[in-house]
Amino acid sequence: MIKVAIVEDEKNAADLLADYFRRFSEKSGEEFLIFSYENPIVFLSAFRADFDLIMMDIELPDMDGMKTCEKIRETDKFVPIIFVTNMAQYAIRGYEVDASDFIVKPVSYSDFYLKLFRVVERIKLRSSSRIKITVGDGIKCVTLSDIRYVESDKHRIIYHTVSGDFESYGTLKKAEAELEGAGFAKCNKCYLVNLRYVDGVRGYSVFVGGDELQISYPKRAEFIKELNNFMGGGVKLK
């Protein structure tokens, strides 16, 4: 399911885009969950970093599309944004907010299909390398390669990342399933380690991004094996 926000103050234009998404879905089998916003202020007040794609008009009431996208990038630096506008001369400024593409009004289905097809492929590739973490009353999108290790503390899960720690509710088993195949291994029942951040192993300790974590006796042989396989046999034992 791809979650889409359409930010467009003209109802006919928003309805046309929604219809195009339905046509694309019928042809491709992709499923879309569409949310439409007429006002960018209302959209930003409801915005969480959990949209997979944003379709953005440039001429909007109260705040133009470029300024709205600048605000979006303060929270989500990765969500693809496609400008839909009759102001092509301004759409090329999309690089300033890292827009993925733009479509000029009036929007034809053939143009829409080509642009959406490309971005959907990128979304599917990106979604395979990122996870969404429920944090408080919001959602944090985290790139897997930025996670140093995951810690379980009772019913809490703490994601230790290069940009800080993020706490959520859940189980380490669930986190392990989400991170399967991404180079993570358990060193004990409380820690799931990103093997690319391992600095070394000494006895029953593993050093991860400056932190020392304990390796349990039952897990040590399996953990060292996975680490050796990941590092190609070049594990540094302290």
N, C-alpha and C positions, 0 to 999 in steps of 0.2 A: 504494500500500500504506500503510495507516494502522496505526501501531504502538501497541498498547494495553497498559497495565498494569492488571490487576485486583488490588487489594489487599483481600483478604477472607479472614477466618480460618475462615468456615463453608464447607466444601467444596460443600455443596448449593447455597448461594447463588452461589458462584463459578462452578459448573458451569451454573447457570441463566443467568447473564449471558453466559457464553461461547456457550451455545446461542442466546440472543437475538441476539448478534452474527452468528452463522451465518445466522439467519433474515433479519436485516436485509441481509446480504450477498447472499443469494439474490434478494431483492426489488429491491435498489438497484444491484447490480453492483459496489458498493464492496468492496475487499479489505482484510481486517484480519489483522494478525499479533498474536496474543494471548499475553501472558505473565501467569501467575497467581502471586501471592505470599500466603502465609498469615500471614507475620510482617512487620511494618513495618520492623524492624531489618534483616532480610535484604534487603528491598526497597531500603532506603536504601544498604546496602553495595554493592549492584549497580547503583544508579541512575546513569545518565548522562543528559545533557540531549538525549536522542534519542527520547523518547516523544512521540507526537502527542496522546495522550489518556490520562488516568488516572481509573479508576473506584475510588473510595476509600470504604471503610467507616469509620465514626467509632469504633465500639467495637472496638478491636483489642488484642491482647496486647502487653505491654511498653511500647507507646507509642500513644496514641490518634490518630485520623485527623487531628485539627486540628494536633497537634504535628508529625505526619509531614509535613503539607502546609507547615508553616512551614519545615521543613528543605528540602523540595523547592524552595521559593521562593528559598532562598539560592543555588541553582544554576540554576534555570530559572524565570524570572519570567513566562513566557508560556504554558506548556503548559496546556491546558484540564483542569480537574479537576471531575468530577461526584461528589458525595457520594451514596452508596447506604446508607441507614440507616433504622432504625425510630425514630430519635430526631429527629423533625422540628424540635423546639424548639431543637436544637443546630445543625441543618443551616443554619438561617438566619444563623448566625455565619460562613457561608462567605465573606462579603464580606471578612472579615479576612485571608483568604489568596487573595482574588480567584478564588473558585470560580466555575465557569461555571453550575452548576445543581445540583439535588439530586433524588433519587428516593427515595420512601418505600417501605420494605418492608411487606408482600410486593410485589415488583416485578411489575407487569403488563406484558405485551409492548406494549400500546398506549401506556402512559406512557413506557416505554423507547424506543419508536420515535420518538415526538415529540421527546423530549429529545435523542436521538442525531442525528436528522435535522438539528436546528438547529446542533448543535455540529460536525457533519461539514462543513456549509456554511462555518462559520467557519474550520475547519481548512484546507479547500481554499483559501480566500481568503488565510489567513495563510501557508500554505506557498508561495504564489506570490510572497510578498514577503520571505521569509527563506530563508537557506541554512544547511546544516549543514557545519561545517568539522571535519575530523579533526585534533585537536590532541593530540600525545603518545598516551596510551592512552585518550583520551576524545573527546567530540564537543562542539563549541561551536556553538550556534545564534546566528546573527547576522542582524539585520535589515538589509536591503539599504541602507536610507536612512542607516544608521550607518557604512557603509563609505566612507572618504574616497578611498582608492585601493588597488589591488592591485599588489604588486611581485613580479617574478620574479627569483630569484637561483639560477642553476643548476637543481637539481631541487627547490628550495624555493619555496613561494608564501607571501608575507607579506601578510596582510590588515591594513591600517592603518585602525583604526576610532576612533570617538569615545571608546570605553572602553578602548583599548589596542591593541597589535599581537598578532596571532595567526598563528603559523607552522605551515604544513602542507607535505606533499609533493604535487607535482603540476606541472601546466604552466599557463602563462598562457592558452593556447588553451582549455583545459578551463574555467578560471575565466571566460573571456570568453563561452563558450557558456552557462554558468549564469546570467550577468548580462545576457544579451542582452535588449534592450528595456527595461532598467531605468535608462537614462540614463548609461551608461558609455562611454568612448571611449579608444582607445590613443593615447598621445602618442609612444611609441616601443616597441620590442619588449620592453621590460622593465616598462612601467607601463600600467595600466588605470585610468583616472581617473573618479571619480564627478563628473560635470559640475556638480552642485549645490554642490560645495565649492570650485569654482574661484574664486579671488579676482581673478585677472587673468593676462594674458599679456604678457611683455616679450621681444622677440626670439625666441630659441629656448628660453625658459623659461616654464613654467606654474607658478603659485603655488596650492598646494592645501592648505588648512587649516594654513597656516603653513610648509609645506615647499615648496622649490623643486625642480621636476622638469624634466629636459631633454626638449625636443621634438626628435625627429629631423627632418632635412631632408625625407626622403620622406613623413613623416607630417604635417608642419605644416599644409599646405593643407587636408587632409581633417579634421584635428583642429579647426582654427579653424572650418571649415564646420559640423561637428557641434556645436561649442560655441555658435556663433551661432544655429543652429536651436533648440538647447535653451533658450537665453536669450532667444529672440525678437528677436535682432539687437542685444541690449544688452550685448555683451561689452566689458569694460573692458580695453583694451590699455595696458600700462604703458610 
